[in-house]
Amino acid sequence: MKKIVNFFMAILILSGFLFNGCSDFLDKQPVSQLSRDKFWKTPKDADIWIAGMYDGLQSTLKNNFFIWGEVRSDNQQLAGTGTAQIQLLSNTLTSSMTECNWNNLYRTISSANFAIKYIPQIPDVSQPQIAVQLGQAYTMRALMYFYAIRVWGAVPLITEPYEGLDGQEKFNARSEVSAIKTQILSDIDNALLNFDATTPSIYKLNRGSALALQTDVYMWFKEYDKALTASDNLIALKKYSLVTNQTDWKSIFISPATSTETIFNMYWDYLQDGGGNGLASFYGSGSNTPAYKLRQPLWDTLVTRMTDARKWNLIDTLDLYYRGGKVKVSYEAYNLNATMYECKFAPWDPAKLNTTYNYLGGYTYPPNNECQVHIPIYRYTDIMLLRAEAMNKVGRTAESMAIVNAIRSRMGYTKTVTAANTPTVAALENAILLERQLEFWGEGKRWYDLMRTDKVVTFMDQILKDRGIAEGFGDVGKILFPIHSSVFEANPLIKQNPPYTQN
C-alpha cells in the first residue's frame, strides 16, 4: 500500500498539484483534469488519498516535531558538532535552513483540501466512510495550521484545492493569525460533526484526537473555560486513562497501541517508510551517536526525585554507570560521554526491573535505518496537564493540584503539590510546567509550552548568554522561525518574519 501511495503522490507532484512553478512542468496535466477524470471514482480512491494524506504528515513531522517544538528550548544541550544543531541551540536561525521550509506542511494541507472537496462526490461511498474520512481531513488541516501558526505566526490560509499548475500557496499573502484560528476551530467543529464516538487505530485521527487538538488550541489562545469544556468532552469519551506504573508508562513509547494514555501517534514502519524518522539521529541509535542531550537542570531535578521512574526511563543510568568504570552516576560523567543514549523511546526488557535498584539495564538501540518509533502527537497526560493549567487560571486550584499529584504518583514520586509549596497562581503554573517538562522531554512540547505561557525570553535569555550569545535571546521576533528563502522566490506577496532576512 505504501508503494502505491508514494507512486500516486509522485504523479500528483509531477502534475503540478503540489506547488512547483518551474517551466519544466508546464506541459503536464492540470490536477483538475487528473483528479476528476482519472481519480475520485471509487471508495478505494478515497482510501488511497487518505493514506497519502498521512504520508504527508510523516514527511512534515518526522524531524520537525522535534526541531520546531523541542530543540531550541531549555530541554536540550549539544552532544554532537553539527552546524545546524549549533544554530538551533544558539537561536541563530537563517532563512536558508531546511528546518524553516513549510513545503511538506502545505502539501499535507493540500491533500486535506482535496479530500474535503472530492470524497463526498465519489459515487458508491457509504455515508459512514465519507464521515470518517472527512473528519480525518478536517482534523489534519486544523493540526497542520496549528503547527504553522506556532512556528511562523501568520501564514497563507488556503482551504480550497489549487487545481492549476503552480504552487497552491503561490500568490497568497499571509493571513492574520486570528483568521487562521477561526479556520482551525471551524475545521475541528466540522470534524466533530463527522466523527462518531468510536475510536479506530491510534494512528488515525478520530474524535479523541480532535478534542485533544481543540483543548490545545484553546489553551494556546488562553481561552481557559473553553479548553476545560473541550477536555471535559474528551474525558467523557471514557476511552483514555492515566497509566498506573512505570512498566505501563514505558509502553506509551514502545507499544503505544496497547496504552490507555495514547490518543494519536504518527505511525512509522522502517520497512515501508524508511529509516531514521528523527529520533535515532537526535538521541542516538545502534549506528550513530546522539546530537542532543538532557540539560543539567533537568538532571539535577531528577536526582532529587529518587523514586521518580522517569529518571531511568530518560537516561540509561546503568549503561552510564558501567561506561564510567562503575562509579557513581554523575552529570559530569554523562556530559563527557559522547555516546550516551537517551532511552525514553528505546525498547526494554521488563524482566530486568528490580524494586531495590530500579531499572537494571536492558534497553535496545536499533540502528538508525531501523528506527520506527511511533511519535506521540497527543496523549492523555498532555491534555490532563493542560487541563490543570486551565484550572489554575480559573481558580479551581485543588483540582489542578490533584491532577499534577496523580501524574507524579503514577511514576513513584509521591511528594505532593500543596497550597503551602505552591501558594500562588504563578507558583502552581511553574510546577505544572516543570511536570510537563519532565513528562514530555523529547516529545516536541517544551518550546510551545514556553511560547503559550509567555516564558520564552524569561527561561532562555540566560541560557543563550551561557552559550556565548552576548545579547541573550535578543529580539522577541526570534521566537518564531524564519520563513524559508525559497518561498520569496515563488511568492512576492510573502514577507519575512522580522528580524530575519529573506536570504
C-alpha positions as CSV (number, residue, x, y, z in Angstrom):
1,M,0.0,0.0,0.0
2,K,2.8,2.4,0.9
3,K,4.4,2.0,-2.5
4,I,1.0,2.7,-4.2
5,V,0.6,5.8,-2.1
6,N,4.1,7.1,-2.9
7,F,3.6,6.4,-6.6
8,F,0.3,8.2,-6.5
9,M,1.7,11.2,-4.7
10,A,4.6,11.3,-7.2
11,I,2.1,11.5,-10.1
12,L,0.4,14.4,-8.3
13,I,3.7,16.2,-7.8
14,L,4.6,15.9,-11.4
15,S,1.2,17.2,-12.4
16,G,1.7,20.5,-10.6
17,F,-0.6,19.6,-7.7
18,L,1.9,20.4,-5.0
19,F,3.3,23.8,-5.9
20,N,6.1,24.0,-8.4
21,G,6.1,26.9,-10.8
22,C,9.0,25.8,-12.9
23,S,8.6,25.8,-16.6
24,D,9.5,22.1,-16.8
25,F,6.1,21.3,-15.5
26,L,4.0,23.5,-17.9
27,D,3.3,20.6,-20.3
28,K,1.8,18.4,-17.5
29,Q,-1.9,17.8,-17.0
30,P,-3.6,20.1,-14.6
31,V,-4.8,18.5,-11.4
32,S,-8.4,19.4,-12.2
33,Q,-8.2,17.0,-15.2
34,L,-6.1,14.4,-13.5
35,S,-8.2,14.2,-10.3
36,R,-11.7,14.3,-11.9
37,D,-11.0,12.2,-15.0
38,K,-8.6,9.7,-13.6
39,F,-9.4,9.6,-9.9
40,W,-12.2,10.1,-7.3
41,K,-14.1,7.3,-8.9
42,T,-14.3,4.6,-6.3
43,P,-14.2,4.2,-2.5
44,K,-10.8,2.7,-2.9
45,D,-9.6,6.0,-4.4
46,A,-10.7,7.8,-1.2
47,D,-8.8,5.2,0.9
48,I,-5.7,5.8,-1.1
49,W,-6.0,9.5,-0.9
50,I,-6.4,9.5,2.9
51,A,-3.4,7.2,3.2
52,G,-1.4,9.7,1.1
53,M,-2.5,12.5,3.5
54,Y,-1.0,10.6,6.4
55,D,2.1,10.1,4.3
56,G,2.3,13.9,4.1
57,L,2.0,14.0,7.9
58,Q,5.0,11.7,8.2
59,S,7.0,13.9,5.8
60,T,6.1,17.0,7.7
61,L,6.8,15.8,11.3
62,K,9.4,13.1,11.1
63,N,12.1,15.6,12.1
64,N,10.1,18.8,12.6
65,F,8.1,17.6,15.6
66,F,11.4,17.9,17.5
67,I,13.0,20.7,15.6
68,W,10.0,23.0,15.8
69,G,8.8,22.1,19.3
70,E,11.8,20.9,21.3
71,V,15.4,21.6,20.4
72,R,15.6,25.4,21.0
73,S,14.1,25.0,24.5
74,D,15.8,24.6,27.8
75,N,15.5,20.8,27.5
76,Q,18.5,20.2,25.3
77,Q,22.2,20.6,25.1
78,L,24.6,19.9,22.3
79,A,26.0,16.4,22.1
80,G,27.4,16.5,18.6
81,T,29.2,19.1,16.5
82,G,26.8,19.8,13.6
83,T,26.4,23.4,12.4
84,A,22.6,23.0,12.3
85,Q,22.5,21.8,15.9
86,I,24.6,24.8,17.0
87,Q,22.4,27.3,15.1
88,L,19.2,25.8,16.7
89,L,20.6,25.7,20.2
90,S,22.0,29.2,19.9
91,N,18.9,30.6,18.3
92,T,20.8,31.9,15.3
93,L,18.4,30.8,12.6
94,T,18.6,31.7,9.0
95,S,16.1,31.5,6.2
96,S,18.3,29.0,4.3
97,M,17.9,26.3,6.9
98,T,15.8,23.3,5.8
99,E,14.0,23.3,9.1
100,C,12.3,26.6,8.1
101,N,10.7,25.1,5.0
102,W,6.9,24.7,5.1
103,N,6.6,22.8,1.8
104,N,5.7,19.4,3.3
105,L,3.2,21.1,5.7
106,Y,1.4,22.8,2.8
107,R,1.4,19.5,0.8
108,T,-0.4,17.9,3.7
109,I,-2.9,20.8,3.8
110,S,-3.4,20.5,0.1
111,S,-4.2,16.8,0.5
112,A,-6.8,17.6,3.1
113,N,-8.3,20.3,0.9
114,F,-8.8,17.8,-2.0
115,A,-10.2,15.2,0.3
116,I,-12.8,17.6,1.8
117,K,-13.9,18.7,-1.7
118,Y,-13.9,15.4,-3.6
119,I,-14.6,12.5,-1.3
120,P,-18.3,13.4,-0.9
121,Q,-18.6,13.4,-4.7
122,I,-17.3,9.8,-5.1
123,P,-20.2,7.5,-6.2
124,D,-21.0,4.4,-4.1
125,V,-19.1,5.6,-1.0
126,S,-21.1,4.9,2.2
127,Q,-22.0,7.8,4.4
128,P,-20.1,6.4,7.4
129,Q,-16.9,6.2,5.3
130,I,-17.4,9.7,4.0
131,A,-18.0,11.0,7.5
132,V,-14.9,9.3,9.0
133,Q,-12.7,10.4,6.1
134,L,-14.0,14.0,6.2
135,G,-13.4,14.0,9.9
136,Q,-9.8,13.0,9.4
137,A,-9.2,15.6,6.6
138,Y,-10.7,18.4,8.7
139,T,-8.7,17.5,11.7
140,M,-5.5,17.1,9.7
141,R,-5.9,20.5,8.1
142,A,-6.6,22.0,11.6
143,L,-3.5,20.3,13.0
144,M,-1.2,21.5,10.2
145,Y,-2.4,25.1,10.5
146,F,-1.9,24.9,14.3
147,Y,1.7,23.9,13.8
148,A,2.0,26.6,11.2
149,I,0.9,29.5,13.4
150,R,3.1,28.3,16.3
151,V,6.2,28.0,14.1
152,W,5.8,31.0,11.7
153,G,2.8,33.1,13.0
154,A,0.8,34.5,10.1
155,V,0.8,32.1,7.1
156,P,-1.1,31.8,3.8
157,L,-4.6,30.4,4.5
158,I,-5.8,28.1,1.7
159,T,-8.9,26.0,2.1
160,E,-9.7,25.2,-1.5
161,P,-7.8,22.8,-3.7
162,Y,-5.4,24.5,-6.0
163,E,-6.1,22.9,-9.3
164,G,-3.8,24.8,-11.6
165,L,-0.1,24.2,-12.4
166,D,1.6,26.4,-9.9
167,G,2.1,26.2,-6.1
168,Q,-1.0,26.2,-4.0
169,E,0.3,28.9,-1.7
170,K,1.7,31.0,-4.6
171,F,0.3,34.5,-4.8
172,N,-1.5,34.1,-1.5
173,A,-0.5,36.6,1.1
174,R,-0.1,35.7,4.8
175,S,-3.4,35.8,6.7
176,E,-3.7,37.1,10.2
177,V,-3.4,34.6,13.0
178,S,-6.9,35.4,14.1
179,A,-8.3,34.3,10.8
180,I,-6.4,31.1,10.9
181,K,-7.5,30.5,14.4
182,T,-11.1,30.8,13.2
183,Q,-10.5,28.3,10.4
184,I,-8.8,25.8,12.8
185,L,-11.7,25.9,15.2
186,S,-14.2,25.6,12.4
187,D,-12.4,22.6,11.0
188,I,-12.4,21.0,14.4
189,D,-16.1,21.6,14.7
190,N,-16.7,20.1,11.3
191,A,-14.6,17.1,12.2
192,L,-16.6,16.5,15.4
193,L,-19.8,16.6,13.4
194,N,-18.4,13.8,11.3
195,F,-16.7,11.6,13.8
196,D,-18.8,9.2,15.9
197,A,-17.7,8.0,19.3
198,T,-15.8,5.0,18.2
199,T,-12.0,5.1,18.4
200,P,-10.3,3.3,15.5
201,S,-6.5,2.9,15.2
202,I,-4.4,5.3,17.3
203,Y,-2.6,6.1,14.0
204,K,-5.7,7.7,12.5
205,L,-7.3,10.9,13.6
206,N,-10.6,10.4,15.4
207,R,-13.0,12.1,17.9
208,G,-10.5,11.9,20.7
209,S,-7.6,13.5,18.8
210,A,-10.0,16.2,17.5
211,L,-10.9,17.1,21.1
212,A,-7.3,16.9,22.2
213,L,-6.4,19.4,19.4
214,Q,-9.3,21.6,20.4
215,T,-8.1,21.7,24.0
216,D,-4.6,22.6,22.9
217,V,-5.8,25.3,20.6
218,Y,-8.0,27.0,23.2
219,M,-5.1,26.8,25.7
220,W,-2.8,28.5,23.1
221,F,-5.2,31.4,22.9
222,K,-5.7,31.5,26.6
223,E,-9.5,30.6,26.4
224,Y,-9.4,28.5,29.6
225,D,-13.1,27.9,30.1
226,K,-13.4,26.6,26.5
227,A,-10.3,24.5,27.0
228,L,-11.9,22.9,30.1
229,T,-15.1,22.2,28.1
230,A,-13.1,20.5,25.3
231,S,-11.1,18.4,27.8
232,D,-14.4,17.6,29.6
233,N,-15.7,16.2,26.3
234,L,-12.5,14.2,25.9
235,I,-12.8,12.7,29.4
236,A,-16.5,11.9,28.7
237,L,-15.5,9.5,25.9
238,K,-14.2,7.2,28.6
239,K,-11.5,5.8,26.3
240,Y,-8.4,7.1,27.9
241,S,-6.8,7.0,31.4
242,L,-3.5,7.5,33.1
243,V,-1.2,4.5,33.4
244,T,-0.5,3.4,36.9
245,N,3.1,2.2,36.9
246,Q,6.4,2.7,35.1
247,T,6.1,-0.5,33.0
248,D,2.9,0.8,31.5
249,W,4.4,4.2,31.2
250,K,7.2,2.7,29.1
251,S,4.6,1.1,26.9
252,I,3.4,4.5,25.8
253,F,6.5,4.8,23.7
254,I,7.4,1.3,22.7
255,S,3.9,-0.2,22.1
256,P,1.5,2.8,22.1
257,A,-1.4,0.9,20.6
258,T,-1.6,-1.0,23.9
259,S,-1.5,2.1,26.1
260,T,-4.5,3.7,27.8
261,E,-2.8,7.1,27.5
262,T,-2.4,7.1,23.8
263,I,-4.7,9.4,21.8
264,F,-2.8,10.0,18.5
265,N,0.6,8.8,17.3
266,M,2.3,9.2,14.0
267,Y,2.8,5.8,12.5
268,W,6.2,4.7,11.3
269,D,7.5,1.4,9.9
270,Y,11.0,1.5,8.7
271,L,10.3,-1.3,6.1
272,Q,7.6,0.9,4.5
273,D,8.6,4.4,5.4
274,G,12.4,4.2,5.6
275,G,14.8,4.5,8.4
276,G,15.8,7.4,10.6
277,N,12.5,9.1,11.4
278,G,14.3,11.7,13.5
279,L,14.6,10.2,17.0
280,A,17.5,7.9,16.2
281,S,19.7,10.8,15.0
282,F,18.6,13.1,17.8
283,Y,19.1,10.7,20.7
284,G,21.3,8.0,19.4
285,S,20.9,4.6,17.9
286,G,22.8,1.4,17.4
287,S,24.6,3.0,14.4
288,N,25.1,6.7,15.3
289,T,25.8,8.9,18.3
290,P,23.2,11.4,19.7
291,A,23.1,15.0,18.6
292,Y,21.4,16.3,21.8
293,K,21.4,15.5,25.5
294,L,19.4,16.3,28.6
295,R,20.4,19.6,30.2
296,Q,21.9,19.6,33.7
297,P,19.0,21.4,35.5
298,L,16.7,18.6,34.5
299,W,19.2,16.0,35.6
300,D,19.5,17.8,38.9
301,T,15.7,17.8,39.3
302,L,15.5,14.1,38.6
303,V,18.3,13.3,41.0
304,T,16.3,15.0,43.8
305,R,13.3,12.7,42.9
306,M,14.9,9.4,43.8
307,T,11.7,7.5,43.3
308,D,10.6,9.1,40.1
309,A,10.8,6.3,37.5
310,R,11.2,8.9,34.7
311,K,14.9,9.2,35.7
312,W,16.0,5.8,34.4
313,N,13.5,5.9,31.6
314,L,15.1,9.1,30.2
315,I,18.8,8.3,30.9
316,D,20.3,4.8,30.5
317,T,21.8,5.1,34.0
318,L,23.2,1.5,34.1
319,D,25.0,2.0,30.8
320,L,26.4,5.2,32.2
321,Y,27.5,3.5,35.4
322,Y,29.4,0.8,33.6
323,R,30.9,3.1,30.9
324,G,32.1,5.3,33.8
325,G,34.0,2.4,35.4
326,K,31.3,1.5,37.9
327,V,31.4,4.9,39.6
328,K,28.6,6.9,41.0
329,V,26.4,8.2,38.2
330,S,27.1,12.0,37.8
331,Y,26.2,14.7,35.3
332,E,29.9,15.2,34.6
333,A,30.3,11.6,33.5
334,Y,27.1,11.9,31.5
335,N,28.2,15.1,29.8
336,L,31.6,13.7,28.9
337,N,30.2,10.6,27.4
338,A,29.7,11.4,23.7
339,T,27.9,8.1,23.1
340,M,25.4,8.3,26.0
341,Y,22.0,7.4,24.6
342,E,18.6,8.7,25.9
343,C,16.4,5.7,26.4
344,K,12.9,7.0,26.5
345,F,11.9,5.6,23.1
346,A,14.2,2.5,23.2
347,P,12.7,-1.0,23.7
348,W,13.4,-2.5,27.1
349,D,13.3,-5.8,28.9
350,P,10.8,-5.5,31.8
351,A,12.3,-8.7,33.4
352,K,15.3,-6.6,34.4
353,L,13.2,-4.3,36.6
354,N,14.3,-4.6,40.2
355,T,12.4,-3.0,43.1
356,T,15.6,-2.3,45.0
357,Y,17.8,-0.9,42.3
358,N,15.1,0.3,40.0
359,Y,15.8,-0.4,36.3
360,L,18.9,-2.5,35.7
361,G,19.5,-2.1,32.0
362,G,18.2,-4.0,29.0
363,Y,17.5,-1.1,26.6
364,T,17.9,-2.0,22.9
365,Y,19.0,0.7,20.5
366,P,18.2,-0.3,16.9
367,P,20.4,1.1,14.1
368,N,19.3,4.4,12.5
369,N,17.9,2.7,9.4
370,E,15.6,0.5,11.6
371,C,14.2,3.3,13.8
372,Q,10.4,3.1,13.8
373,V,9.2,5.0,16.8
374,H,5.6,5.9,16.6
375,I,6.0,9.5,17.6
376,P,3.3,10.7,20.1
377,I,1.4,13.7,19.0
378,Y,-1.3,13.7,21.7
379,R,-1.6,11.6,24.8
380,Y,-3.9,11.8,27.8
381,T,-1.3,13.1,30.2
382,D,-0.7,16.1,27.9
383,I,-4.4,17.0,27.9
384,M,-4.7,16.5,31.7
385,L,-1.8,18.8,32.4
386,L,-3.2,21.4,30.0
387,R,-6.4,21.0,32.0
388,A,-4.6,21.5,35.2
389,E,-3.1,24.7,33.8
390,A,-6.5,26.0,32.8
391,M,-8.0,25.1,36.2
392,N,-5.2,27.0,37.9
393,K,-6.1,30.1,35.8
394,V,-9.8,30.0,36.6
395,G,-9.4,29.4,40.4
396,R,-10.0,25.6,40.5
397,T,-6.8,25.2,42.4
398,A,-7.4,22.0,44.3
399,E,-8.5,20.1,41.2
400,S,-5.4,21.4,39.4
401,M,-3.1,20.2,42.1
402,A,-4.9,16.8,42.2
403,I,-4.1,16.2,38.5
404,V,-0.4,17.1,39.0
405,N,-0.1,14.8,42.0
406,A,-1.8,11.9,40.2
407,I,0.7,12.2,37.3
408,R,3.6,12.3,39.7
409,S,2.5,9.4,41.9
410,R,1.9,7.1,38.9
411,M,5.6,7.3,38.4
412,G,6.6,6.7,42.0
413,Y,7.1,10.3,43.1
414,T,4.8,10.9,46.0
415,K,5.8,14.4,47.1
416,T,2.6,16.4,46.5
417,V,1.9,19.8,45.2
418,T,0.1,21.7,48.0
419,A,-1.1,25.2,48.8
420,A,1.9,25.5,51.1
421,N,4.6,24.8,48.5
422,T,2.7,26.5,45.5
423,P,0.8,29.3,47.2
424,T,0.2,31.4,44.1
425,V,-1.2,31.0,40.6
426,A,2.3,31.7,39.2
427,A,3.9,29.1,41.5
428,L,1.4,26.4,40.6
429,E,1.8,27.2,36.9
430,N,5.6,26.8,37.2
431,A,5.0,23.4,39.0
432,I,2.8,22.3,36.1
433,L,5.3,23.4,33.5
434,L,8.0,21.5,35.3
435,E,5.9,18.4,35.4
436,R,5.2,18.8,31.7
437,Q,8.9,19.3,31.0
438,L,9.9,16.1,32.8
439,E,6.9,14.1,31.4
440,F,7.2,15.2,27.8
441,W,11.0,15.6,27.4
442,G,11.9,14.7,23.8
443,E,8.3,14.8,22.6
444,G,8.3,18.2,20.9
445,K,6.2,20.1,23.5
446,R,8.5,22.3,25.5
447,W,9.1,25.2,23.1
448,Y,5.3,25.5,22.6
449,D,4.8,25.4,26.4
450,L,7.2,28.4,26.8
451,M,5.5,30.2,24.0
452,R,2.0,29.6,25.3
453,T,2.8,30.8,28.8
454,D,4.9,33.8,27.5
455,K,8.1,32.5,29.2
456,V,10.5,32.0,26.2
457,V,12.7,35.0,26.9
458,T,12.4,34.6,30.7
459,F,13.7,31.0,30.5
460,M,16.0,31.2,27.5
461,D,17.8,34.6,27.9
462,Q,20.5,33.5,30.4
463,I,20.8,30.1,28.7
464,L,21.8,31.7,25.5
465,K,24.2,34.0,27.2
466,D,25.8,30.9,28.8
467,R,26.1,29.5,25.2
468,G,28.1,32.6,24.1
469,I,25.3,34.8,22.7
470,A,26.2,38.1,24.3
471,E,22.8,39.7,23.9
472,G,21.0,36.7,25.2
473,F,17.7,36.0,23.5
474,G,17.6,39.4,21.8
475,D,14.7,40.3,19.6
476,V,11.4,38.7,20.6
477,G,10.7,38.2,16.9
478,K,13.2,35.3,17.1
479,I,10.6,33.3,19.0
480,L,9.2,32.4,15.6
481,F,11.1,30.6,12.8
482,P,12.2,32.5,9.7
483,I,10.3,31.7,6.5
484,H,12.5,29.7,4.1
485,S,14.1,31.8,1.4
486,S,12.6,29.7,-1.4
487,V,9.2,31.0,-0.5
488,F,10.1,34.6,-1.5
489,E,11.3,33.4,-4.9
490,A,7.9,31.8,-5.6
491,N,5.6,34.3,-4.0
492,P,6.3,38.1,-4.0
493,L,3.4,38.7,-1.6
494,I,5.2,36.9,1.3
495,K,7.3,39.0,3.6
496,Q,9.8,37.6,6.1
497,N,9.3,37.5,9.9
498,P,11.4,40.3,11.4
499,P,14.3,40.4,12.4
500,Y,15.2,37.7,9.9
501,T,16.3,38.5,6.4
502,Q,14.9,36.9,3.2
503,N,18.1,35.4,2.1
